[in-house]
Amino acid sequence: MKNPIKKILICEDHQIVIDGLSSIFNTQKDYKIVGYITDGNNVLSAIAEHHPDALLLDLNLPNKNGIDILKEVNPLFPHIKVIILTMYNKESIVKKVKQYGANGFLIKNCSSQDLLSALDSVFESTRFFLGKDVKCITTETDGFTEKISITLREKEIISELIAGKNVPQIAKTLFISPHTVETHKKNIFKKLNIHNSIDLVNLVNEKKLLS
């Protein structure tokens, strides 16, 4: 079955950038531009009108900046993929937009292929997309991860493991099978890139993983 065309809303106030984006998407079969917004105050109404699948969002728009727009869009329309397209290449900004729900970050000097790769990535993966030459978020500030990637059940098992309990004891406490506990344990270690319970204790204390 053919995948539906993804609708893109452009939030950008420079006509030369809009024209460049138009030329890129006019040749694409998987993506279609459904609107252009040049004023930050009009983004929410444009979303309600066009029902886009993704926003290409500049950070520097008249009347309302991209970060404030992102703060509004993400809670109301969590299904919309938001890719920041900006000239501001600072790690602190990358961290902030990620915190407020952006799905990717590109610098405006990126190639058309970089842009299309970013869109493909955010629709196919939950990973945050960083364009070429973007100031990388460090492991420390990135949330090493993403606390959101640790499920409630995994947190329960982590808590039991750092308390010194073994697999049978955890299974009894949580009313699940030892096999299920072992599976969760393996997934936790793989996800956190650790190899034993000592590493887990150190990581929990260092990153405040359960806070």
Buried (B, 14 or more C-beta within 10 A) or exposed (E): EEEEEBBBBBBBBEEEBBEBBEEBBEEBEBBBBBBBBBEBEBBBEBBEEBEBBBBBBBBEBEEBBBBBBBBBBBEEBEEBBBBBBBEBBEEEBBBBBBEBBBBBBBBBEBEBEBBBBBBBBBBEEEEBBBBEEBBEBEEEBBBBBEEEEBEEBBBBBBBBBBEEBEBEBBBEBBEBEBEBBBEBBEEBBEBBEBEEBEEBBEBBEEBEBEE
